Amino acid sequence: MEIRKLKVFLDLAKTLNYSETAARMYTTQGNISKQILSLEKELGVTLFIRAHRKIVLSNEGELVRPYARKIMNDYESLNIKLSDYHDQQRMTLRLLTIPTMPNYQSFVVLSQFLKQHPEVHVSLQEEESNLLFDSLRKNDCDVIFARTFEFPDIDLERLVMEKDDFVAVLPNDHQLADSKMISLEQLKQDNFLLLGETTQLYKPVIAMCKDAGFVPKIAYKGVRADLIVGMIEKGMGVSVMPTKTATGIQSDQVVQIPFKNSNTNQLSFIRKRDHSGRASDVFWKFINDAKSSGEYSN
């Protein structure tokens, strides 16, 4: 029995109209009729009762329909399983990452992995930080590269690659621009230009300000660090960013000043403990070996 015949039958059972089913399936009414007649002959039943240019599903058709639907569902599930299997055999690694990954040493390690393992195809995509973990849990990817401040999830495992502290990003004519180190409290009178909630950097900065004893005056929230640096250049305010995010944006009109006390965040590769996939295992072993051998230093 051809799967297409069942597909035609199920569609016609829904529309009860040959011309509509033909249009939906990009074929002719005559072809639809042939498919139905062939299926009826194969099953030895009459699936539709035809009268006065109208059709209705017969009792036999009603009996066949749930079985046909189950066969189609099983067939689609089989195709999905086969596709997943072929992806694993082709050694495809689906990696989602924060947009600023190229600023980190981990990007160099990823490049080394690709050179040493040409058999692995890496599908690399950027995603906003707040969506990375959901994508991983829904199996939309195999591995994520993410920034974490805490890591309580026992269903996930991670390899911490490097650490990053926050710095103050100030215009070079700011009164504190020549300081070697400052406290966050010294900026409490400034307007703050911050990376927003989707970057998962907003709340940690607000928490740091709270610990320093003040509520910051938020003049802008956004997702583009380069735009924020451009606003700082024009004297519109100051910002608090991870060191390597700020360093990745070239500007001779702003300065970066370390804080005396700063929340440290960790940049990590993360995957599900119950993962499946050869490509993921090859990548995980490569990262572990690189860290263990001292080739990689965070």
N, C-alpha and C positions, 0 to 999 in steps of 0.2 A: 504494500500500500504506500503510495506516495504521500509525503507530508503535505505537499501543496494541496492535494485534494481535500484533506481535512481542514486546511486553512480556508479554502474556498467555501466549504460547507459551513464552517462556523461563522464566517462573515455573512453568507447568505441567510443563515438562520437568524442573524441579528437584523439585517436590513429588510429581508423578505422582498427584495427588489433586485432583479438581475442587472439592470442598467446601473444602479447605484453601486452594487458590489463590483461590477466590471470597472467602473471609474475609480473606485477605491484601490483596486488591485492592478490598475494600469493595463487592462486587457479588454477584450471584446465580450459582448453578451454571449456570442456563440461559443467562445472558449469556456466561459463559466458554465454554460449548459452542458458542454461535453464533459467537463470535470465532474459535475454532479451526476450525470448519467453513468459515467464510468465507475464512480464510487458506489452508486446504487446497485450496479451490476455485480461489483466485487463483493458487496455485503449481502446481496440477494434481498434487498428491501426497497421500499419506496420512502424516500426521505422527505419529500415535499408533495403536497396535494395541490395540483394546478387546476384552476378554474377561473374563467372570465378574466384572463390576464393578471390574475392575482395568485399568490402562492401562500400557503400556510405550512408550518412544520407538522408532519404526520406524527402519529404515536410512536412509530419506529424512530423517526427523526429526534423526537424528544428523548428517547432512550439512548440514542447514539451520542447526543450532544455532550453530556458530562464526560463520557469516555474520550471523545475527541478532544475536549478541552484539556483533560489530564495528559493525554498523549502529547499535545502541543506544549504544555507547560514542562513536561519531562524533557521534551526535545530541546526547548530553550535552555533549561537547566544544564543539560548535557553539553550544549554548545558553550555555555559560560565556563563550565568546568574544564572543557578541552582548551578553551582560550587561555584560562589561568595556567593550565599545565604547560601549554606551549610557551607562554611568557616565562615561566620558570626555566624551561629547557633552553630558551634563548638567553637566559641569564640577564633579565631586565630588572634593574633596581630603580624603583620609583622613590625619588628623594625630594621632599619639600623643605624649604629653607626660608629663614628670615631674609629680607631683601638686602641686608648689609653683610651677608656672608663673605663676599670678596674682600672685606676689610680685615678678615681674621686669618690666622695661620691655618685654620682648618680647611680653608679653600685650597691652600697649597697642598695639603695632605690629600685632599680629594683629587687634585690634578695628578699627583704621584700615583694614586690608585689607578686612575684611568690609563696611565702610561704602562703600568706593570700588569694590568688585567684588561687587555683589549677585547677579551671574550665577553666582558660585561658591558652591557649597554645601560648607561645611567640616564634616566629621564629626570632632569633637574628643573624644578619650578619654584618660583618665589610665591610666598603666601604671607598674609598678615599674621603676626605672632599669635593673636587670639584665636586663630582658626587651625593652627598646626596640630594641636593635640586632638581636636575633634576629628580631623582628617585621618590621623593615625588610628584612632579607635574605630573609625568606620571602615578601615581597610582601604582608604583611598590612596594610601601610599605605604611604602615598606619601612622607611626611615625618615625621621625629621631632624633638622639641625635647628635647635631652639635655644633661647635664653631662659634660664631658670634662676629663681631666687630661693625657692624651696622645691623639694621633690618627694612628695609623700606617696605617690602612686605605686602600689606594689605590683600592679599588672604590667608595668613598663620597666625596661632596663635602659641604662644610659652609660655612655662613655664620656666623661668630662674631658673636654679638649683644652680649654683655656678659661681664664678668668678675666674679668673686666671691671674696673671701678668707674664711678661717676666723676666727671670733672665739671668745673664751671666754664662756660663758653662766654666770653665777654668781648665787647668792642675794644680795640687796642687803645682807645682814649679813656677807658673807664678808670675811675680813681684807684681800683684794685689791680689794674692790668700788670703792674710791675711786681706784684706779690709772688713769692715762691709757693705759698700755700695759704689757703683761707678757710674760714669756717662758713658754713651755709648761712648762718645767722647774719653775716655781714652783707648779704644780698637781700635782706627782707624788705628794703625800701624800693627795690627794682621791680620792673615789670618782667614777668616770666613768659618766655616763649617755649612751649614744651611739646614734645612728641606725645600724641594722644593715646587714648585707651587701647586702641587696636594694636599698638606696638608693645603693650604690656610694660611700658616704662613710665607711664603717667602715675600710677598709684604708688610705686616705690619712691618716686621723687616727692610726691605729696606727703608720704609717710616720713621721709627724711626731714622735710620742712617742719612737720608737726613735732618731731623729736627735737628739732632745733628751737622750738618754742614760738613758731609763727605760722600764719596761714598765707601762702604766697598770693600775690596779685597776678592772676592769669590773664595775660593779654592776648594769647593765641595758643591754640592746640591744633596740631596737624600730624601728618604721617611722613612728610619729607624733611629730612634733616638738612638738605642743601638749601631749601627755602627758608628754614629757620635761621641758618647761618647768614643768608642774604639779608634777612630782616635785622639781625644783630649788627651787620656791617653798616646799616643805615641808622643805627642808634635807637632801634625800637624796643630794645629790652635785652635780657640776658637769658641764658638757657643752662640746663643741667642735662648732660648727655653721657652715655658710656664713652670712655676714652677713645676706643678704636672707631666708634661711629663718628666722633668729632674729627679724629685724625684723618679719616678717609676723605674729608672735604677740604680741599686746598683753599686757603684764604690768608692773605697777609694783613687783613684788616681786623682779624679777631685773634684772641689768645685763649689758651686753655690753662686753667689754674687748678691744680689738685686740691681736694678737700682734706682737712685734717682727719675727719671721720667720714667714710663713705660706705654705702652698701655695696657689697661685692656680688656680682652676678656671674653665673657660670654658663659657658657656651658648650653645648653637648650634642652628640648624636644620640638619638633615642629611638627605640623600637619596642614592639609588644613582646612580652616574654613568650607568648604562644605563637610567635611568628612562624611563617613557612616561606621557604624560598632559598634556593641555592645562592642567588646573587647577594641576598642579605647576609648569609653566613660568610661568604667569601669577603665581603666588605668589612664585616665585624671583626673577622680574624686579622685582616690587614691592619685595621686601626689599632687593635690590641697589640699586635706584634710591633708596630711602629712605636707605640708608647713604651712597651717593655724594653725594647732594644736601645732606647734613648735617641732614636732617629728623630723623634718628634719631641719638642720641648714646649710646654705652655708657659 
